Amino acid sequence: MAVVASAPGKVLMTGGYLVLERPNAGIVLSTNARFYAIVKPLYEEIKPESWAWGWADVKLTSPQMARETMYKLSLKNLKLQSVSSRQVVESRNPFVEHAVEYAIAAAHATFDNDKKDILQKLLLKGLDITILGCNEFYSYRNQIEMRGLPLTPQSLASLPPFTSITFNAEDSIGENRKPEVAKTGLGSSAAMTTAVVASLLHYIGVVNLSSFSEDQSHGRKDDRDLDMVHVIAQTAHCISQGKVGSGFDVSSAVYGSQRYVRFSPEVLSSAQNAGMATPLTEVIDDVLKAKWDHERTKFSLPPLMTLLLGEPGSGGSSTPSMVGAVKKWQKSDPQNSLETWRKLSEGNSALEMHLNTLCKLAERNYNVYECVINYCSLLPAEKWLERANEPSQAEIVRELLGARDAMLGIRYYMRKMGEAAGIPIEPESQTHLLDTTMNMEGVLLAGVPGAGGFDAVFAVTLGASSKNVTKTWSSLNVLAMLVTEDPRGVSLEVNDPRAKEITAAVSSIQLQ
């Protein structure tokens, strides 16, 4: 029986750079772009001679990358060894490899002997793992332009689900062809790692995700299974990257939209410092017993607000090098950098406060809230207060304007930090685009997510105003992506996503 799990991509709305250090918080929104992992047995039954084997077969397939890699999994040390050709070995996926090894090590670290015997029988049937990412994780801008289609969400929606990623033209004939992967910055590696970990842990019986596949927005009484997914996914992701990042991308992939404060990096010291001779079960046991002190608070955008992402087509930026430049600036100018960070932190807290207050005002009197949002969606921000005729309406508008002011402050200090560090956190071209966007009718916020640079920009719109934004973006050579907020985290799916057009609903959100 196949197990299918999915995990969402993310948008870090506030907390860029600051979220790297405790106790700074970031607001991260999970999205409707999801990575899927399908796990099933490779063989229908265990071969009679297999009991003498010390390994299990593992097949990893990535249809979008036209990749298939075969491995042998040692049942003794739980390490994977590729048995595919040299060209395939060179394009191995360390995120998936570590996810597989650590998930199985987690089973060995937590199972009793009876369960370990059942696990071995399961592993001797082999593991057949397929990974699929929604189109929204990748840039298909070039294909749209080559087809002569307009830069609109409708053009993106015309692509088949899980469209193959194109290959570099000059290498497409030879054996060493490399995939040309232009990403949109939604955290594909974190979502992929989380989906693989979740599907495997459920498949081998370490966790039961069935209770979380319902409506996650109603909250849960017991998150222990999700916590297990989180710890193993964070470990696999960090070790694959070769560094301990803030972890907000994996946290949102597991738990969904949230206010996030990072964990102390020391919780992963045993995994980082483990030598080749250290048993993997021992490493994972230490990680599971470590004091994971991250903080997450439920968060989502207020009602009748839509997250939009736009791809400017100016090429992506290297987040690690930008982070390195900011850290270098902090060391060289501690006084000014501390003041800038303080201002940024204040702006982040103010934006969070205004958005949370708007959620409460919507709960208190939804009819008034809906009325205000609808008329503000038709006007530029400077005219919102003019239409607030009653105190209750004026209160909502003041919170909307407060959120805008907070975002303008965040953008100012992010630009200031970029100038001081010598990196384009909000490049001039992005500043022009964001200013134009924030001046449109019904636009509440606009900014550069995460570390900034030349990646996608985001906007938060009111009511039905998103349609006008996507049209204006198209005229400015910006492709509005088929991405919006979905507060759900990791989920167990009913079917292989290729069996149904999962992107149909995604597309309709933006096209309505």
SVG drawing of the C-alpha trace seen along z (x, -y; Angstrom):
<svg xmlns="http://www.w3.org/2000/svg" viewBox="-23 -61 58 80">
<polyline fill="none" stroke="black" stroke-width="0.4" points="0.0,0.0 1.5,-3.3 1.8,-6.2 1.6,-9.7 2.5,-12.7 2.8,-16.4 4.5,-19.4 4.0,-23.1 6.4,-25.7 6.8,-29.0 7.0,-32.7 8.9,-34.5 6.9,-37.7 8.9,-39.2 12.1,-38.3 14.5,-38.2 18.1,-37.8 16.8,-38.5 15.2,-35.0 18.7,-33.5 19.3,-34.6 17.2,-33.9 14.9,-35.4 14.0,-37.2 10.7,-36.1 9.6,-35.7 6.2,-35.4 6.3,-32.6 3.3,-31.7 2.8,-28.2 1.5,-28.1 -0.6,-26.0 2.5,-24.9 3.3,-21.4 6.0,-18.8 4.8,-15.2 6.6,-12.0 5.1,-8.6 6.5,-5.5 5.6,-1.9 7.3,1.5 9.6,2.2 8.7,5.9 5.4,7.6 6.8,10.2 10.1,11.0 12.3,13.3 13.1,16.6 16.9,15.9 16.5,12.3 16.7,13.2 20.5,13.8 20.9,10.3 22.4,7.5 20.8,4.8 17.6,3.6 16.9,2.1 15.9,-1.5 14.7,-3.2 14.4,-7.0 12.5,-8.5 12.2,-12.2 10.0,-12.3 10.3,-16.1 14.1,-15.8 14.1,-12.6 16.1,-10.9 16.0,-7.4 18.7,-6.3 19.1,-2.9 20.6,-2.3 21.5,0.4 20.5,-0.3 22.7,1.4 20.4,3.1 23.3,2.9 24.5,-0.7 21.4,-2.1 23.6,-3.9 22.7,-4.2 25.1,-3.3 24.3,-4.3 24.6,-1.5 23.5,-3.6 25.8,-4.8 28.5,-7.5 26.5,-10.2 23.5,-9.5 25.7,-9.3 27.0,-12.8 23.4,-14.2 22.4,-12.4 20.0,-14.1 21.5,-14.4 18.3,-15.8 16.4,-12.7 19.3,-10.4 19.6,-11.8 15.8,-11.8 15.7,-8.1 18.6,-7.2 17.5,-9.3 13.8,-8.2 14.8,-4.6 17.3,-5.3 14.5,-7.0 12.5,-3.7 15.5,-1.7 16.0,-4.3 12.3,-4.1 11.1,-0.5 11.2,2.5 12.6,5.8 9.3,7.0 8.7,3.9 12.3,4.0 11.6,7.5 8.5,6.1 10.5,3.2 13.2,5.5 10.5,7.5 9.1,4.3 12.6,3.0 13.4,6.4 10.5,5.6 12.5,2.6 11.5,-1.0 10.1,-2.7 10.2,-6.5 8.9,-9.1 9.2,-12.8 7.1,-15.5 7.0,-19.2 4.1,-21.5 5.0,-23.7 5.0,-26.8 8.3,-25.8 10.0,-26.3 10.2,-29.1 8.5,-28.3 8.8,-31.9 11.2,-31.0 8.8,-28.4 5.9,-30.8 7.8,-33.5 9.1,-31.0 5.5,-29.9 4.6,-33.5 2.1,-33.5 1.4,-36.5 3.0,-36.7 -0.3,-35.9 -1.5,-33.3 -3.6,-31.9 -0.5,-31.0 1.0,-29.3 -2.3,-27.4 -2.1,-26.0 1.0,-24.0 0.3,-20.3 0.7,-19.5 4.3,-18.5 5.7,-19.7 9.2,-18.4 12.0,-20.8 13.9,-21.8 17.5,-20.9 20.2,-23.2 20.1,-23.2 23.9,-22.7 24.0,-19.6 20.7,-18.0 22.3,-15.6 25.2,-14.3 25.1,-12.0 26.2,-14.7 23.0,-16.8 22.2,-18.8 18.8,-20.1 18.3,-23.8 16.4,-24.4 15.3,-28.0 13.5,-28.1 11.0,-30.6 12.3,-30.7 9.4,-28.8 11.8,-26.4 11.6,-23.4 14.4,-21.5 12.7,-21.9 9.3,-20.9 10.8,-17.9 12.8,-16.7 9.7,-17.1 7.5,-15.2 9.9,-12.3 10.5,-12.1 6.7,-12.3 5.8,-9.6 8.6,-7.3 7.9,-7.6 4.2,-6.9 5.0,-4.0 7.3,-2.3 5.0,-2.9 6.9,-5.5 4.1,-8.1 0.5,-8.1 -0.4,-11.2 -4.0,-10.1 -5.4,-12.3 -3.6,-15.4 -5.0,-15.0 -8.3,-16.4 -8.9,-20.2 -5.7,-21.3 -7.0,-24.8 -8.9,-23.5 -5.8,-22.8 -4.6,-19.5 -4.4,-18.2 -1.3,-16.1 1.6,-17.1 4.0,-14.4 3.9,-12.7 4.4,-16.0 7.2,-16.9 9.0,-13.6 8.6,-14.6 10.0,-18.1 13.1,-16.9 14.0,-14.3 13.3,-16.7 15.3,-19.6 18.2,-17.2 18.2,-15.8 17.9,-19.3 20.6,-20.9 23.1,-18.1 22.4,-18.1 23.0,-21.8 26.2,-21.5 25.1,-24.2 22.5,-24.7 20.1,-27.4 17.2,-29.0 14.8,-26.2 11.8,-28.3 11.3,-26.7 11.1,-23.1 9.0,-24.3 6.4,-25.8 6.6,-22.7 5.6,-20.6 3.3,-22.8 2.0,-25.4 1.8,-29.2 3.2,-30.4 5.2,-32.9 8.6,-31.3 11.6,-31.6 14.5,-29.4 15.9,-26.5 19.4,-26.6 21.9,-25.2 23.4,-23.0 20.5,-20.5 22.1,-19.2 25.7,-19.0 25.6,-15.2 24.6,-14.9 27.1,-17.5 30.0,-16.0 29.2,-12.3 32.1,-10.4 31.8,-7.7 32.0,-5.1 29.3,-6.5 26.1,-4.4 23.3,-6.3 20.8,-5.1 22.9,-6.7 23.1,-10.0 19.4,-10.1 18.6,-9.0 20.7,-12.0 18.9,-14.4 15.5,-13.2 16.4,-13.6 17.9,-17.1 16.1,-20.1 14.4,-21.5 13.6,-25.1 12.1,-26.6 8.9,-28.6 5.9,-28.6 2.6,-30.4 -0.3,-29.8 -0.6,-32.6 -2.4,-33.2 -3.4,-36.3 -6.7,-38.0 -9.8,-37.1 -10.4,-38.4 -6.7,-39.0 -4.8,-37.3 -1.1,-36.5 0.3,-37.2 3.8,-36.4 5.3,-37.9 8.4,-36.7 10.3,-39.8 12.4,-37.7 15.7,-39.3 17.3,-36.1 17.5,-34.8 20.0,-35.6 22.3,-33.5 20.9,-33.5 24.0,-32.1 26.3,-34.7 23.9,-37.5 23.7,-36.2 27.5,-36.0 27.7,-39.7 25.2,-40.8 27.1,-38.8 30.4,-40.4 28.8,-43.9 27.5,-43.1 31.0,-42.3 32.6,-45.3 30.0,-47.8 28.3,-46.4 26.8,-49.7 25.0,-50.7 24.0,-47.1 22.5,-46.6 20.4,-49.8 19.2,-48.7 18.3,-45.3 16.4,-46.8 14.4,-49.0 13.7,-46.0 12.6,-43.9 10.2,-46.7 8.7,-46.9 8.2,-43.2 6.5,-43.1 4.3,-46.1 3.2,-44.4 2.4,-41.2 0.4,-43.1 -1.7,-44.9 -2.5,-41.7 -3.4,-39.9 -5.7,-42.8 -7.4,-42.6 -8.1,-38.9 -9.7,-39.8 -11.8,-42.6 -13.0,-40.2 -14.1,-37.8 -15.8,-40.5 -18.0,-41.9 -17.4,-40.1 -20.1,-42.1 -18.4,-45.5 -15.0,-44.0 -16.1,-42.6 -17.7,-45.9 -14.5,-47.9 -12.2,-45.4 -14.5,-45.5 -14.5,-49.3 -10.8,-49.5 -10.2,-47.0 -11.5,-49.6 -9.4,-52.5 -5.7,-53.5 -4.6,-53.5 -4.7,-57.3 -8.5,-57.3 -9.3,-54.4 -10.0,-56.6 -12.2,-58.9 -14.8,-56.2 -14.8,-55.1 -18.0,-56.6 -18.4,-54.9 -15.9,-54.3 -15.9,-50.6 -15.0,-51.1 -12.3,-53.7 -10.7,-51.2 -10.3,-48.6 -8.9,-51.2 -6.4,-52.4 -5.1,-48.9 -4.8,-48.5 -2.8,-51.7 -0.7,-50.7 0.2,-47.5 1.2,-49.4 3.3,-51.9 5.1,-48.9 5.9,-47.3 7.2,-50.6 9.5,-50.8 10.7,-47.2 11.5,-47.9 13.4,-51.1 15.6,-49.3 16.1,-46.3 17.3,-48.6 19.6,-50.4 21.0,-47.1 21.6,-46.0 23.4,-49.3 25.6,-49.0 26.4,-45.3 27.0,-46.0 24.3,-43.6 21.0,-44.2 18.4,-43.2 15.9,-45.4 17.4,-46.3 16.4,-49.6 14.3,-47.7 12.4,-45.9 11.9,-49.2 10.2,-50.7 8.0,-47.6 7.1,-47.5 6.3,-51.2 4.1,-50.9 2.3,-47.9 1.7,-49.5 0.1,-52.5 -2.5,-50.3 -6.1,-50.1 -6.6,-47.5 -3.0,-46.7 -2.2,-46.4 1.5,-45.3 4.3,-44.6 7.9,-43.5 10.7,-41.1 10.3,-37.9 13.1,-36.2 16.6,-37.4 15.4,-39.6 17.4,-40.1 16.2,-39.5 13.8,-36.6 10.0,-36.9 8.2,-39.8 5.1,-39.4 1.9,-41.5 -1.0,-41.1 -4.2,-42.4 -7.7,-43.1 -10.9,-41.6 -11.0,-41.0 -8.2,-43.5 -5.7,-40.8 -6.9,-40.6 -5.9,-44.2 -2.5,-43.6 -1.8,-40.6 -2.8,-42.6 -0.5,-45.5 2.3,-43.2 2.0,-41.6 2.3,-45.0 5.5,-45.5 6.9,-42.2 6.3,-40.6 4.7,-37.1 2.1,-36.6 2.5,-33.1 -0.2,-30.6 0.6,-30.8 -1.5,-31.9 -1.4,-31.2 -2.6,-27.8 -2.1,-27.5 -1.9,-23.7 1.4,-22.0 2.4,-18.4 -0.5,-16.2 -1.3,-12.6 -2.8,-12.4 -5.4,-9.9 -3.9,-9.3 -0.9,-9.8 -1.3,-13.4 -0.8,-12.5 -4.1,-10.7 -6.0,-13.9 -5.4,-17.5 -4.5,-18.9 -3.5,-22.2 -6.9,-22.8 -8.1,-24.2 -4.9,-26.0 -5.2,-27.8 -8.9,-28.7 -8.0,-30.7 -6.1,-33.2 -8.3,-33.1 -11.6,-33.7"/>
</svg>
